[in-house]
Amino acid sequence: MLSIILISVCIGLGSAQTLTLPHGHELQQIIDHGFDRIDTDGDGVLSPAEVSSVASSEDADGDGHITLQEFINFNNRSDEIATKIFHAYDTDGDGFLPTDHMTVYLHLLDHNDNGIVTKLEFEHFQTKFLQCLFSEHGHTGSHGHFETCLHQY
């Protein structure tokens, strides 16, 4: 999914130092860019192999897990934005993501369980995930890591 998280590239800091989410056309462009970056063969759907390949690319040192710094570097995000997204995926709070972190959540993207993710499925998940994660009323999980945003379906 940077990964799925690639779409958050344009999310910025608001005037009160709170993170804000773009709306409308700007949000659509972010989601489209994220999808296109993962859809390496350009066939309009995301296969498990494509999702896995992008997620593995985040592990710069090849040690089998992704640190927050690797996540920030790969996704080219601000520390504040990347940290919030990273912690949504770091559900056990150990400070690392396994390289298969995106494939673990593939079922959340694949609404009809056919093994591929269409652009519509991707858009639906990303919009809901980012709205939840960056809302004023985001729900924190037991580790304070916005776990409920990943499991909102």
N, C-alpha and C positions, 0 to 999 in steps of 0.2 A: 504494500500500500504505500511507501514513500514510497517510495512507499505511499500509502494512502495519505499520509500526512503531507505529502508534497503540495497539496492544494492550499495549504495555509500560508503560502509564500507571501501573499499580499495582506495578510491580517496585520494590522498595525496597532500602535498604542494610541489610545484616545487622549483627550485633553486632560483628564483627571488621572492619568497613569493607569487606566483600566484598559484591558484588551477589548477591542471592538471587532466585530465581524462585518465585512462588507455585505452589501445587499444587492439584489437584482442582477443586473448585467455583470457587474464586477465580480460577484460571487460565482456566477456561471462561468466566467472566463477562468477563474482560479480552478474550479472543479474540472473544466474541460482540459486545462493544462496538466493537471494531475493525472487524469485518465490517460491522456495521450502519452505522457512520460512512462507510464506503466505498460501501455499497449505497444510493446516494442515491435510486434509484427504488423501493426496497423490494420488489423482485421475488425476492429470495432468492438471486440470483447476481450475481457481479461481472463486468461487461463491461470490455473494454479501455478504453472511453471513460470509465467511472467511475473506474478506476484512474488513468488519465491525468489526469483532472480533479482528483482529490485531490492527486496529486503536484505538479501545476502550482500549486496553492494554497499550497504550501510556499514558493514563490519570491516572498517579500513585495515585493521591489523590482523584479520583472519583468525581471531582467537575464539570464535564461536558465540560471542555475545556483543551487543552494541551498547556502548556507554553513552551517557548524555552528550559528551563532547563529540563523539562520532556522529550521533544523531544530528546535532547542531551543524557540524561541518558538512555532512552529506546533503542535508536538506536546505542549507543556506538560510537559516532562520535566525531571528533575534533570540537571545538567551531566554527572555521571558516567554515568548511564544513556544519555542521548542521545549522548554521545560514543562510547560503545562500539558502539551501534547504527549511528550515522552512519559510523563507520570500517569497518563490515562492508560498507556500500554504496560507500564511497570506495575502491574496489579499486586505483586507480592512485596513491592517496596524495597527490593534489593539493590536498585541502582543500575540494573542491567536489563537489556532486552535480548532474548534469544534471537538468532538470525531468522528463525521461522515465526517471529511474532506476528507477521502479517498473515501468513497462511493459517495460523491458529484462529484468526478472526474472519477468514474467508467466508465461513458460513453466514456471518452477519451481512455480508455483501450480496451473497447469492440467495436472494429471496425465494426463488423457485427450486433451489437445490438441484440444478441441472449440471453443476460442475464448472460453469462459466459465469462471469459477471458482465452484464450488459452495461452500457453507458447509463441507462436509466436507473438501474439498480445501484450503480456507483454514485450517481448524483443524489439519489434518495438517502443513502447511508451517510454520505459526506455532509449533506446539508443538515440532517438531524444531529449528527455527531458534533459538528462544529457549533451549531446553535446551542446545543446542550453544554458543551465544553466552555464556550465563551459567554454564556448568559450570566446575568447578575445573580441568578438563582441556581447556578450549577450545583448538582448534588455530589457530595463527596462520599467516597466509599470508606471502608474501614481503615484504610491506610491514608485517607485524605487525598486520593488520587483520581477522583472523578470516574470511578469504575462504572457507575451507572450509565454514563454516556455511551459506553461501548455495548451495554446490554439493555438498551432501551426498547427493544422490540418485543 
